[in-house]
Amino acid sequence: MLGITLAPPQALRQLGLSGVLVLDVPPGDPADAAGVKGTMRDGFGRVVLGDVIVGVNGRKVANEGDLFDALDSCKVGDEVRLDILRGGRTKASLSIVLAERAARVTE
């Protein structure tokens, strides 16, 4: 598991971008440890887009299907490289070690 929540695909389509928008990064999950940023609101209430995943291990990611296809061959403990856009323009690469999905307690 990467440890991210994905935003609905139409969010990026409306902006004319391809990739997968990160909506949330739970604290302590692998993506959090790697520095992946989720979507948030600034002090004025404006939406600040999170990171947009555009590649995994050198494979282009244009949508959720591409992301899942790229991760299908990976297993817990594998290190994957995410190519991201941050702030809509800055490209970076982050390394993430995949972990098992943590059990979430709900009441």
DRENPA-3360 file (N, C-alpha, C; in nm, 2 decimals, always signed):
BEGIN
1 = MLGITLAP = +0.08/-0.12/+0.00/+0.00/+0.00/+0.00/+0.09/+0.12/+0.00 ~ +0.04/+0.22/-0.08/+0.11/+0.35/-0.08/+0.08/+0.44/+0.04 ~ -0.05/+0.43/+0.09/-0.09/+0.51/+0.20/-0.14/+0.64/+0.15 ~ -0.23/+0.64/+0.05/-0.29/+0.77/+0.00/-0.43/+0.74/-0.03 ~ -0.51/+0.85/-0.03/-0.65/+0.85/-0.08/-0.65/+0.93/-0.21 ~ -0.71/+0.88/-0.31/-0.71/+0.94/-0.44/-0.83/+1.03/-0.46 ~ -0.81/+1.15/-0.52/-0.92/+1.24/-0.55/-1.00/+1.18/-0.67 ~ -1.12/+1.22/-0.69/-1.20/+1.18/-0.81/-1.13/+1.23/-0.93;
9 = PQALRQLG = -1.13/+1.14/-1.04/-1.06/+1.18/-1.16/-1.10/+1.31/-1.23 ~ -1.23/+1.35/-1.21/-1.28/+1.47/-1.27/-1.21/+1.60/-1.22 ~ -1.15/+1.59/-1.10/-1.08/+1.71/-1.04/-0.97/+1.75/-1.14 ~ -0.89/+1.65/-1.19/-0.78/+1.69/-1.28/-0.83/+1.72/-1.42 ~ -0.93/+1.64/-1.46/-0.98/+1.67/-1.60/-1.03/+1.81/-1.61 ~ -1.09/+1.87/-1.51/-1.14/+2.00/-1.51/-1.03/+2.10/-1.53 ~ -0.91/+2.06/-1.48/-0.79/+2.15/-1.49/-0.71/+2.12/-1.62 ~ -0.75/+2.02/-1.69/-0.67/+1.98/-1.81/-0.54/+1.91/-1.79;
17 = LSGVLVLD = -0.53/+1.85/-1.67/-0.41/+1.77/-1.63/-0.44/+1.62/-1.64 ~ -0.34/+1.55/-1.66/-0.35/+1.40/-1.65/-0.26/+1.35/-1.53 ~ -0.29/+1.24/-1.48/-0.23/+1.18/-1.37/-0.33/+1.15/-1.26 ~ -0.28/+1.13/-1.14/-0.37/+1.09/-1.03/-0.35/+1.19/-0.91 ~ -0.45/+1.26/-0.88/-0.44/+1.36/-0.77/-0.45/+1.30/-0.63 ~ -0.36/+1.33/-0.55/-0.36/+1.28/-0.41/-0.45/+1.37/-0.33 ~ -0.55/+1.31/-0.27/-0.65/+1.38/-0.19/-0.60/+1.39/-0.04 ~ -0.56/+1.28/+0.01/-0.52/+1.27/+0.15/-0.40/+1.18/+0.17;
25 = VPPGDPAD = -0.32/+1.21/+0.27/-0.21/+1.12/+0.31/-0.22/+1.10/+0.46 ~ -0.26/+0.99/+0.50/-0.28/+0.97/+0.65/-0.14/+0.97/+0.72 ~ -0.13/+1.03/+0.83/+0.00/+1.04/+0.91/+0.05/+0.90/+0.94 ~ +0.18/+0.88/+0.92/+0.24/+0.75/+0.95/+0.24/+0.65/+0.84 ~ +0.16/+0.67/+0.74/+0.16/+0.58/+0.62/+0.28/+0.60/+0.54 ~ +0.32/+0.50/+0.45/+0.44/+0.51/+0.37/+0.45/+0.64/+0.29 ~ +0.34/+0.69/+0.23/+0.35/+0.81/+0.15/+0.38/+0.93/+0.23 ~ +0.33/+0.93/+0.36/+0.36/+1.04/+0.45/+0.51/+1.04/+0.48;
33 = AAGVKGTM = +0.57/+0.92/+0.51/+0.71/+0.91/+0.54/+0.79/+0.96/+0.42 ~ +0.74/+0.94/+0.30/+0.82/+0.98/+0.18/+0.80/+1.13/+0.14 ~ +0.70/+1.20/+0.21/+0.68/+1.34/+0.18/+0.58/+1.37/+0.08 ~ +0.49/+1.28/+0.05/+0.38/+1.30/-0.05/+0.28/+1.40/+0.02 ~ +0.23/+1.50/-0.06/+0.14/+1.60/-0.01/+0.00/+1.58/-0.06 ~ -0.09/+1.58/+0.03/-0.24/+1.57/+0.00/-0.30/+1.71/-0.03 ~ -0.42/+1.71/-0.09/-0.49/+1.83/-0.11/-0.54/+1.89/+0.02 ~ -0.54/+2.02/+0.03/-0.58/+2.09/+0.15/-0.64/+2.23/+0.12;
41 = RDGFGRVV = -0.68/+2.29/+0.23/-0.72/+2.43/+0.21/-0.62/+2.53/+0.28 ~ -0.60/+2.64/+0.22/-0.51/+2.74/+0.28/-0.59/+2.82/+0.38 ~ -0.52/+2.92/+0.44/-0.58/+3.00/+0.54/-0.70/+3.08/+0.50 ~ -0.71/+3.10/+0.37/-0.83/+3.17/+0.31/-0.94/+3.08/+0.27 ~ -0.92/+2.95/+0.29/-1.02/+2.86/+0.24/-1.01/+2.81/+0.10 ~ -0.91/+2.85/+0.03/-0.89/+2.81/-0.11/-0.83/+2.67/-0.11 ~ -0.87/+2.59/-0.21/-0.82/+2.46/-0.23/-0.68/+2.46/-0.28 ~ -0.59/+2.39/-0.22/-0.45/+2.38/-0.27/-0.43/+2.24/-0.31;
49 = LGDVIVGV = -0.41/+2.22/-0.44/-0.40/+2.08/-0.49/-0.28/+2.01/-0.43 ~ -0.30/+1.88/-0.40/-0.19/+1.79/-0.35/-0.10/+1.75/-0.47 ~ -0.01/+1.66/-0.44/+0.07/+1.61/-0.55/-0.01/+1.53/-0.65 ~ +0.04/+1.54/-0.78/-0.02/+1.46/-0.89/+0.08/+1.36/-0.93 ~ +0.04/+1.23/-0.92/+0.12/+1.12/-0.96/+0.12/+1.11/-1.11 ~ +0.23/+1.12/-1.17/+0.24/+1.11/-1.32/+0.33/+1.00/-1.37 ~ +0.39/+0.92/-1.27/+0.47/+0.81/-1.31/+0.50/+0.72/-1.19 ~ +0.51/+0.59/-1.22/+0.55/+0.49/-1.12/+0.66/+0.40/-1.18;
57 = NGRKVANE = +0.78/+0.40/-1.12/+0.89/+0.32/-1.17/+0.92/+0.34/-1.32 ~ +0.91/+0.47/-1.36/+0.94/+0.50/-1.50/+0.82/+0.48/-1.60 ~ +0.71/+0.43/-1.55/+0.59/+0.41/-1.63/+0.50/+0.53/-1.62 ~ +0.45/+0.58/-1.73/+0.36/+0.70/-1.73/+0.23/+0.66/-1.66 ~ +0.18/+0.75/-1.58/+0.05/+0.74/-1.52/-0.04/+0.85/-1.56 ~ -0.14/+0.82/-1.64/-0.23/+0.92/-1.69/-0.36/+0.92/-1.61 ~ -0.39/+0.81/-1.54/-0.52/+0.79/-1.47/-0.51/+0.68/-1.37 ~ -0.61/+0.66/-1.29/-0.61/+0.56/-1.18/-0.58/+0.42/-1.24;
65 = GDLFDALD = -0.63/+0.39/-1.35/-0.60/+0.25/-1.41/-0.46/+0.23/-1.43 ~ -0.39/+0.34/-1.48/-0.24/+0.33/-1.51/-0.17/+0.31/-1.37 ~ -0.21/+0.38/-1.27/-0.15/+0.37/-1.14/-0.16/+0.22/-1.08 ~ -0.29/+0.17/-1.09/-0.31/+0.04/-1.04/-0.23/-0.07/-1.12 ~ -0.23/-0.05/-1.25/-0.15/-0.14/-1.34/+0.00/-0.14/-1.30 ~ +0.05/-0.02/-1.28/+0.19/-0.01/-1.24/+0.22/-0.07/-1.11 ~ +0.13/-0.07/-1.02/+0.15/-0.13/-0.88/+0.12/-0.27/-0.87 ~ +0.05/-0.33/-0.97/+0.00/-0.47/-0.97/+0.12/-0.57/-0.95;
73 = SCKVGDEV = +0.23/-0.54/-1.01/+0.35/-0.63/-1.00/+0.43/-0.61/-0.87 ~ +0.39/-0.51/-0.79/+0.47/-0.48/-0.67/+0.41/-0.55/-0.55 ~ +0.50/-0.57/-0.45/+0.45/-0.64/-0.33/+0.50/-0.56/-0.21 ~ +0.45/-0.60/-0.09/+0.49/-0.53/+0.03/+0.64/-0.54/+0.05 ~ +0.70/-0.43/+0.09/+0.84/-0.43/+0.10/+0.92/-0.38/-0.02 ~ +0.85/-0.37/-0.13/+0.91/-0.32/-0.25/+0.93/-0.17/-0.24 ~ +1.03/-0.11/-0.30/+1.05/+0.03/-0.31/+1.01/+0.07/-0.44 ~ +0.92/+0.17/-0.45/+0.87/+0.22/-0.58/+0.91/+0.37/-0.59;
81 = RLDILRGG = +0.93/+0.41/-0.71/+0.96/+0.55/-0.73/+0.84/+0.62/-0.79 ~ +0.79/+0.72/-0.73/+0.67/+0.80/-0.78/+0.73/+0.93/-0.84 ~ +0.68/+0.95/-0.97/+0.71/+1.08/-1.03/+0.59/+1.17/-1.01 ~ +0.61/+1.29/-0.95/+0.49/+1.37/-0.91/+0.51/+1.51/-0.97 ~ +0.39/+1.58/-0.98/+0.39/+1.72/-1.00/+0.35/+1.78/-0.87 ~ +0.41/+1.88/-0.83/+0.38/+1.95/-0.71/+0.35/+2.10/-0.74 ~ +0.24/+2.15/-0.69/+0.20/+2.29/-0.72/+0.17/+2.30/-0.87 ~ +0.13/+2.19/-0.94/+0.09/+2.20/-1.08/+0.21/+2.21/-1.18;
89 = RTKASLSI = +0.33/+2.22/-1.13/+0.44/+2.24/-1.23/+0.57/+2.18/-1.19 ~ +0.61/+2.17/-1.06/+0.74/+2.12/-1.02/+0.74/+1.97/-1.03 ~ +0.83/+1.91/-1.10/+0.83/+1.76/-1.11/+0.94/+1.71/-1.01 ~ +0.90/+1.61/-0.94/+1.00/+1.55/-0.84/+0.98/+1.40/-0.84 ~ +1.07/+1.33/-0.79/+1.06/+1.18/-0.77/+1.08/+1.15/-0.63 ~ +0.99/+1.07/-0.58/+1.00/+1.02/-0.43/+1.00/+0.87/-0.43 ~ +1.08/+0.82/-0.34/+1.08/+0.67/-0.32/+0.99/+0.64/-0.20 ~ +0.91/+0.53/-0.22/+0.82/+0.48/-0.12/+0.84/+0.33/-0.10;
97 = VLAERAAR = +0.85/+0.29/+0.02/+0.85/+0.14/+0.05/+0.71/+0.10/+0.08 ~ +0.65/+0.01/+0.00/+0.52/-0.04/+0.02/+0.50/-0.11/+0.15 ~ +0.39/-0.09/+0.21/+0.36/-0.16/+0.34/+0.22/-0.23/+0.33 ~ +0.20/-0.31/+0.43/+0.07/-0.38/+0.44/-0.03/-0.27/+0.48 ~ -0.16/-0.29/+0.44/-0.26/-0.20/+0.48/-0.29/-0.22/+0.62 ~ -0.28/-0.11/+0.70/-0.31/-0.11/+0.84/-0.46/-0.13/+0.87 ~ -0.49/-0.21/+0.97/-0.63/-0.22/+1.01/-0.68/-0.09/+1.07 ~ -0.79/-0.04/+1.02/-0.84/+0.08/+1.07/-0.96/+0.05/+1.17;
105 = VTE = -0.96/+0.10/+1.29/-1.06/+0.08/+1.38/-1.17/+0.17/+1.36 ~ -1.29/+0.12/+1.35/-1.41/+0.21/+1.33/-1.51/+0.17/+1.44 ~ -1.59/+0.27/+1.48/-1.69/+0.24/+1.58/-1.83/+0.26/+1.52;
% end
